[in-house]
């Protein structure tokens, strides 16, 4: 996707090079498994729930670091020796490496696109921030760990990214290409839009009074809508798309479907535990956003909230 260079006035925070060390492996050891579920814990129980669970984990683990047990399939989690130093402003943070620039270009584009949409609707738009970290960091929702993958924290309106995820997306999940990476940022930006629209709060309130299965179902709806919102962003910038972009996006959406991930990691699929949607659902809603370019066509809840 041929995006303009990022606006140097975007809100970027850089926690890289601030000490500590990361946990190995997405889905690797116990640490990876725990932190992969932190976003869901936040949805169900808020910042306090995340803090309690993370605190208990560190207490019981004695601060030990978990190495990846998945061989070459694991993610890259920088150690203190390899962790890059962070930037001091948007310009320096966004040009540390190619992955940082890709993230900033996509973030900046999504920022401009959604600001324009909100303005057209006469609504006030509040920009989020893009937070880089390496291995581990801190968010307004608790600990940030590379094993969690990219995530959005409504507590501080931050999109958190360890750019090593882009490498994992390409090498482990078989989803290379700049549009696949752009889709990651656009999806997390979609969660910010849900936050601004009050959708996230409504879902959280329902989840707190629902069963685990129903809570998971609501989480799936939320994630699929974020996929659709990512597609809306792409559609609004259709003139920047290149011939292979759609396929790159579909490949990425398919690779991170709950059914695909469960089949690959545990050999069986458990639909009641889905929190993000099947590969087919993720591809369908991303494409709906791209085809329509209209966020109003992204009602994945169908009256459920």
MIMAR-821402 format. One record per residue (C-alpha): chain; x, y, z. Coordinates in nm, 4 decimals. Layout:
# MIMAR-821402
<"A", <X, Y, Z>>
...
//
This chain:
# MIMAR-821402
<"A", <0.0000, 0.0000, 0.0000>>
<"A", <0.1498, 0.3317, -0.1060>>
<"A", <0.0989, 0.5415, 0.2052>>
<"A", <0.2356, 0.8884, 0.2626>>
<"A", <0.5093, 0.9313, 0.5171>>
<"A", <0.3732, 0.9767, 0.8682>>
<"A", <0.2726, 1.3146, 1.0029>>
<"A", <0.5482, 1.4127, 1.2518>>
<"A", <0.2765, 1.5497, 1.4818>>
<"A", <0.1185, 1.2101, 1.5514>>
<"A", <0.1190, 1.1040, 1.9144>>
<"A", <0.3974, 0.8483, 1.9576>>
<"A", <0.5422, 0.7135, 2.2808>>
<"A", <0.8523, 0.4962, 2.2809>>
<"A", <0.9325, 0.2580, 2.5649>>
<"A", <1.2074, 0.0709, 2.3821>>
<"A", <1.5391, 0.0538, 2.5609>>
<"A", <1.3918, 0.1320, 2.9020>>
<"A", <1.5164, -0.1821, 3.0759>>
<"A", <1.3636, -0.5143, 3.1717>>
<"A", <1.3519, -0.8146, 2.9460>>
<"A", <1.0924, -0.9864, 2.7383>>
<"A", <0.9237, -1.3223, 2.7520>>
<"A", <0.9992, -1.5631, 2.4713>>
<"A", <0.7534, -1.6987, 2.2300>>
<"A", <0.3965, -1.6255, 2.1324>>
<"A", <0.2133, -1.9282, 2.2705>>
<"A", <0.5387, -2.0702, 2.4010>>
<"A", <0.5876, -2.1144, 2.7753>>
<"A", <0.3477, -2.0334, 3.0574>>
<"A", <0.4221, -1.6627, 3.0399>>
<"A", <0.3239, -1.6441, 2.6747>>
<"A", <-0.0001, -1.8289, 2.7387>>
<"A", <-0.0964, -1.6036, 3.0289>>
<"A", <-0.0231, -1.2772, 2.8553>>
<"A", <-0.2012, -1.3866, 2.5394>>
<"A", <-0.5191, -1.3791, 2.7497>>
<"A", <-0.4612, -1.0405, 2.9174>>
<"A", <-0.6657, -0.8425, 2.6628>>
<"A", <-0.9619, -1.0739, 2.7263>>
<"A", <-0.9135, -1.0389, 3.1041>>
<"A", <-0.9231, -0.6620, 3.0581>>
<"A", <-1.2471, -0.6832, 2.8592>>
<"A", <-1.4080, -0.8932, 3.1295>>
<"A", <-1.2693, -0.7378, 3.4472>>
<"A", <-1.1015, -0.4080, 3.3551>>
<"A", <-0.7610, -0.2728, 3.4535>>
<"A", <-0.7917, -0.4073, 3.8078>>
<"A", <-0.8362, -0.7617, 3.6823>>
<"A", <-0.5279, -0.7334, 3.4608>>
<"A", <-0.3215, -0.5929, 3.7473>>
<"A", <-0.4288, -0.8681, 3.9876>>
<"A", <-0.3618, -1.1517, 3.7420>>
<"A", <-0.0265, -1.0093, 3.6310>>
<"A", <0.0768, -0.9512, 3.9915>>
<"A", <-0.0101, -1.3076, 4.0923>>
<"A", <0.1804, -1.4428, 3.7945>>
<"A", <0.4987, -1.2561, 3.8757>>
<"A", <0.4682, -1.3487, 4.2439>>
<"A", <0.4259, -1.7186, 4.1714>>
<"A", <0.6834, -1.7320, 3.8937>>
<"A", <0.9484, -1.5513, 4.0947>>
<"A", <1.0182, -1.3252, 3.7993>>
<"A", <1.1573, -1.6097, 3.5891>>
<"A", <1.1774, -1.5687, 3.2142>>
<"A", <1.0053, -1.8276, 2.9995>>
<"A", <1.1913, -1.9408, 2.6907>>
<"A", <1.0007, -2.0299, 2.3767>>
<"A", <0.9375, -2.4016, 2.3496>>
<"A", <0.8108, -2.3945, 1.9941>>
<"A", <1.1419, -2.4016, 1.8109>>
<"A", <1.1757, -2.1703, 1.5124>>
<"A", <0.8009, -2.1119, 1.5140>>
<"A", <0.8250, -1.8830, 1.8160>>
<"A", <0.8294, -1.5064, 1.8111>>
<"A", <1.1334, -1.2870, 1.8413>>
<"A", <1.1513, -1.1426, 2.1914>>
<"A", <1.4499, -0.9065, 2.2227>>
<"A", <1.6795, -0.9472, 2.5196>>
<"A", <1.8393, -0.6536, 2.6989>>
<"A", <2.1453, -0.6944, 2.4756>>
<"A", <1.9482, -0.6689, 2.1501>>
<"A", <1.6712, -0.4305, 2.2539>>
<"A", <1.6929, -0.1141, 2.0419>>
<"A", <1.7006, 0.2262, 2.2034>>
<"A", <1.3784, 0.4205, 2.1706>>
<"A", <1.3243, 0.7566, 2.0084>>
<"A", <1.2450, 1.0810, 2.1835>>
<"A", <0.9752, 1.2075, 1.9480>>
<"A", <0.7624, 1.0835, 1.6590>>
<"A", <1.0283, 1.1489, 1.3971>>
<"A", <1.3044, 0.9608, 1.5760>>
<"A", <1.0802, 0.6772, 1.7005>>
<"A", <0.9231, 0.6189, 1.3609>>
<"A", <1.2531, 0.5991, 1.1745>>
<"A", <1.4439, 0.3616, 1.4022>>
<"A", <1.3813, 0.0789, 1.1563>>
<"A", <1.1607, -0.0151, 0.8631>>
<"A", <0.8934, -0.1794, 1.0806>>
<"A", <0.8570, 0.1328, 1.2915>>
<"A", <0.8064, 0.3447, 0.9815>>
<"A", <0.5449, 0.1060, 0.8413>>
<"A", <0.3552, 0.1227, 1.1712>>
<"A", <0.3731, 0.5024, 1.1858>>
<"A", <0.2667, 0.5454, 0.8243>>
<"A", <-0.0382, 0.3225, 0.8777>>
<"A", <-0.1200, 0.4865, 1.2110>>
<"A", <-0.0927, 0.8347, 1.0625>>
<"A", <-0.3131, 0.7388, 0.7677>>
<"A", <-0.5781, 0.5850, 0.9941>>
<"A", <-0.5663, 0.8949, 1.2137>>
<"A", <-0.6387, 1.1258, 0.9205>>
<"A", <-0.9017, 0.8940, 0.7729>>
<"A", <-1.1078, 0.8534, 1.0896>>
<"A", <-1.0732, 1.2198, 1.1838>>
<"A", <-1.2308, 1.3059, 0.8474>>
<"A", <-1.5115, 1.0506, 0.8943>>
<"A", <-1.5942, 1.1849, 1.2392>>
<"A", <-1.5897, 1.5414, 1.1066>>
<"A", <-1.8339, 1.4463, 0.8300>>
<"A", <-2.0688, 1.3068, 1.0950>>
<"A", <-2.0326, 1.6149, 1.3154>>
<"A", <-1.8659, 1.4095, 1.5882>>
<"A", <-1.5618, 1.4970, 1.7968>>
<"A", <-1.2579, 1.2850, 1.7204>>
<"A", <-0.9858, 1.2192, 1.9776>>
<"A", <-0.6657, 1.0715, 1.8400>>
<"A", <-0.5072, 0.7722, 2.0141>>
<"A", <-0.1364, 0.7260, 2.0718>>
<"A", <0.0991, 0.4702, 1.9211>>
<"A", <0.3269, 0.3103, 2.1805>>
<"A", <0.6353, 0.1143, 2.0819>>
<"A", <0.7937, -0.1274, 2.3255>>
<"A", <1.0387, -0.4128, 2.2946>>
<"A", <0.9924, -0.7337, 2.4901>>
<"A", <0.7926, -0.5753, 2.7678>>
<"A", <0.6514, -0.2407, 2.8710>>
<"A", <0.3732, -0.0738, 3.0636>>
<"A", <0.0275, 0.0304, 2.9511>>
<"A", <-0.2718, 0.1894, 3.1165>>
<"A", <-0.4167, -0.1638, 3.1281>>
<"A", <-0.1166, -0.3211, 3.3020>>
<"A", <0.1877, -0.5025, 3.1704>>
<"A", <0.2623, -0.5050, 2.7984>>
<"A", <0.4340, -0.8201, 2.6764>>
<"A", <0.5437, -0.9185, 2.3279>>
<"A", <0.3619, -1.2518, 2.3758>>
<"A", <0.0336, -1.0593, 2.3809>>
<"A", <0.0759, -0.9349, 2.0274>>
<"A", <-0.0429, -0.5860, 1.9300>>
<"A", <-0.3276, -0.4564, 2.1444>>
<"A", <-0.5339, -0.1486, 2.2230>>
<"A", <-0.5751, -0.0190, 2.5771>>
<"A", <-0.8872, 0.1953, 2.6272>>
<"A", <-0.7538, 0.3049, 2.9662>>
<"A", <-0.4941, 0.5328, 2.8046>>
<"A", <-0.6180, 0.5156, 2.4432>>
<"A", <-0.2922, 0.3589, 2.3352>>
<"A", <-0.2137, 0.1173, 2.0531>>
<"A", <0.0747, -0.0976, 2.1787>>
<"A", <0.3153, -0.2647, 1.9408>>
<"A", <0.6328, -0.4673, 1.9643>>
<"A", <0.7386, -0.4453, 1.6009>>
<"A", <0.8908, -0.7956, 1.6182>>
<"A", <0.5293, -0.9083, 1.5665>>
<"A", <0.5592, -0.8049, 1.2023>>
<"A", <0.8415, -1.0559, 1.1639>>
<"A", <0.6290, -1.3238, 1.3295>>
<"A", <0.3321, -1.2365, 1.1104>>
<"A", <0.5417, -1.3027, 0.8030>>
<"A", <0.7516, -1.5982, 0.9158>>
<"A", <0.5289, -1.7931, 1.1534>>
<"A", <0.1854, -1.7072, 1.0228>>
<"A", <0.2813, -1.6948, 0.6557>>
<"A", <0.1310, -1.3497, 0.6042>>
<"A", <0.3999, -1.1258, 0.4527>>
<"A", <0.3541, -0.7894, 0.2867>>
<"A", <0.3089, -0.4277, 0.3837>>
<"A", <-0.0704, -0.4438, 0.3722>>
<"A", <-0.0739, -0.7315, 0.6214>>
<"A", <0.1200, -0.5070, 0.8593>>
<"A", <-0.1036, -0.2095, 0.7853>>
<"A", <-0.4062, -0.4282, 0.8634>>
<"A", <-0.2648, -0.4985, 1.2112>>
<"A", <-0.2447, -0.1266, 1.2912>>
<"A", <-0.5806, -0.0502, 1.1282>>
<"A", <-0.7475, -0.3264, 1.3326>>
<"A", <-0.6159, -0.1848, 1.6607>>
<"A", <-0.7190, 0.1626, 1.5469>>
<"A", <-1.0631, 0.0125, 1.4933>>
<"A", <-1.0756, -0.0708, 1.8639>>
<"A", <-1.0091, 0.2954, 1.9379>>
<"A", <-1.3029, 0.3911, 1.7174>>
<"A", <-1.5196, 0.1459, 1.9118>>
<"A", <-1.4034, 0.3126, 2.2311>>
<"A", <-1.4919, 0.6593, 2.1023>>
<"A", <-1.8339, 0.5375, 1.9885>>
<"A", <-1.9096, 0.3835, 2.3274>>
<"A", <-1.9320, 0.0339, 2.1805>>
<"A", <-1.6507, -0.1068, 2.3941>>
<"A", <-1.8134, 0.0131, 2.7162>>
<"A", <-2.1459, -0.1447, 2.6246>>
<"A", <-1.9787, -0.4761, 2.5458>>
<"A", <-1.7778, -0.4692, 2.8691>>
<"A", <-2.0898, -0.4077, 3.0774>>
<"A", <-2.2671, -0.6999, 2.9104>>
<"A", <-1.9673, -0.9289, 2.9545>>
<"A", <-1.9507, -0.8623, 3.3263>>
<"A", <-2.3009, -1.0003, 3.3720>>
<"A", <-2.2827, -1.2825, 3.1188>>
<"A", <-2.1514, -1.6367, 3.1121>>
<"A", <-1.8029, -1.7117, 2.9861>>
<"A", <-1.9387, -1.8507, 2.6596>>
<"A", <-2.1579, -1.5453, 2.6016>>
<"A", <-1.8699, -1.3170, 2.6959>>
<"A", <-1.6524, -1.4887, 2.4367>>
<"A", <-1.9268, -1.4456, 2.1768>>
<"A", <-1.9408, -1.0730, 2.2454>>
<"A", <-1.5632, -1.0535, 2.2220>>
<"A", <-1.5784, -1.2172, 1.8786>>
<"A", <-1.8310, -0.9569, 1.7626>>
<"A", <-1.6059, -0.6784, 1.8883>>
<"A", <-1.3009, -0.8169, 1.7096>>
<"A", <-1.4848, -0.8764, 1.3833>>
<"A", <-1.6121, -0.5201, 1.3872>>
<"A", <-1.2534, -0.3983, 1.4329>>
<"A", <-1.1633, -0.6048, 1.1256>>
<"A", <-1.4457, -0.4389, 0.9341>>
<"A", <-1.3322, -0.0950, 1.0508>>
<"A", <-0.9829, -0.1816, 0.9245>>
<"A", <-1.1414, -0.2554, 0.5877>>
<"A", <-1.3251, 0.0785, 0.5944>>
<"A", <-0.9919, 0.2545, 0.6435>>
<"A", <-0.8462, 0.0677, 0.3459>>
<"A", <-1.1490, 0.1532, 0.1309>>
<"A", <-1.1188, 0.5200, 0.2161>>
<"A", <-0.7625, 0.4990, 0.0813>>
<"A", <-0.8428, 0.2734, -0.2121>>
<"A", <-0.6342, 0.4836, -0.4490>>
<"A", <-0.3280, 0.3867, -0.2430>>
<"A", <-0.3895, 0.0133, -0.2658>>
<"A", <-0.1767, -0.2069, -0.4888>>
<"A", <-0.2856, -0.5218, -0.6778>>
<"A", <-0.1652, -0.7699, -0.4137>>
<"A", <-0.2905, -0.5814, -0.1092>>
<"A", <-0.6309, -0.7464, -0.0852>>
<"A", <-0.4779, -1.0931, -0.0964>>
<"A", <-0.2206, -0.9958, 0.1671>>
<"A", <-0.5010, -0.8803, 0.3950>>
<"A", <-0.7067, -1.1954, 0.3400>>
<"A", <-0.4032, -1.4131, 0.4084>>
<"A", <-0.3350, -1.2329, 0.7347>>
<"A", <-0.6998, -1.2494, 0.8457>>
<"A", <-0.7124, -1.6218, 0.7685>>
<"A", <-0.3874, -1.6931, 0.9516>>
<"A", <-0.5060, -1.5422, 1.2796>>
<"A", <-0.8548, -1.6922, 1.2943>>
<"A", <-0.9315, -1.8730, 1.6190>>
<"A", <-1.0078, -2.2027, 1.4462>>
<"A", <-0.6854, -2.1941, 1.2471>>
<"A", <-0.4734, -2.1077, 1.5506>>
<"A", <-0.6376, -2.3694, 1.7710>>
<"A", <-0.6015, -2.6383, 1.5073>>
<"A", <-0.2320, -2.5583, 1.4673>>
<"A", <-0.1471, -2.5245, 1.8365>>
<"A", <-0.3663, -2.7874, 2.0045>>
<"A", <-0.4925, -3.0062, 1.7238>>
<"A", <-0.8614, -2.9416, 1.7894>>
<"A", <-1.1097, -2.6580, 1.7637>>
<"A", <-1.3254, -2.5385, 2.0551>>
<"A", <-1.5788, -2.2835, 1.9229>>
<"A", <-1.7041, -2.1816, 2.2682>>
<"A", <-1.3564, -2.0520, 2.3506>>
<"A", <-1.3256, -1.8321, 2.0405>>
<"A", <-1.2556, -1.4667, 2.1222>>
<"A", <-1.1628, -1.3244, 1.7788>>
<"A", <-1.3641, -1.5236, 1.5250>>
<"A", <-1.2931, -1.7910, 1.2688>>
<"A", <-1.0667, -1.7361, 0.9716>>
<"A", <-1.3719, -1.7225, 0.7448>>
<"A", <-1.5429, -1.4643, 0.9651>>
<"A", <-1.2345, -1.2442, 0.9849>>
<"A", <-1.1868, -1.2488, 0.6106>>
<"A", <-1.5567, -1.1814, 0.5517>>
<"A", <-1.5746, -0.8757, 0.7743>>
<"A", <-1.2447, -0.7295, 0.6574>>
<"A", <-1.3671, -0.7607, 0.2996>>
<"A", <-1.7059, -0.6083, 0.3855>>
<"A", <-1.5286, -0.3001, 0.5137>>
<"A", <-1.3143, -0.2827, 0.2013>>
<"A", <-1.6115, -0.3380, -0.0320>>
<"A", <-1.8447, -0.0837, 0.1301>>
<"A", <-1.6113, 0.1761, 0.2795>>
<"A", <-1.8940, 0.2514, 0.5243>>
<"A", <-1.8491, 0.1952, 0.8981>>
<"A", <-2.2282, 0.1700, 0.9336>>
<"A", <-2.2102, -0.1585, 0.7434>>
<"A", <-1.9929, -0.3049, 1.0195>>
<"A", <-2.2673, -0.3979, 1.2647>>
<"A", <-2.1407, -0.7371, 1.3741>>
<"A", <-2.3636, -0.7280, 1.6838>>
<"A", <-2.7005, -0.7396, 1.5033>>
<"A", <-2.8876, -0.5925, 1.7995>>
<"A", <-2.6938, -0.7824, 2.0672>>
<"A", <-2.5827, -0.4592, 2.2364>>
//
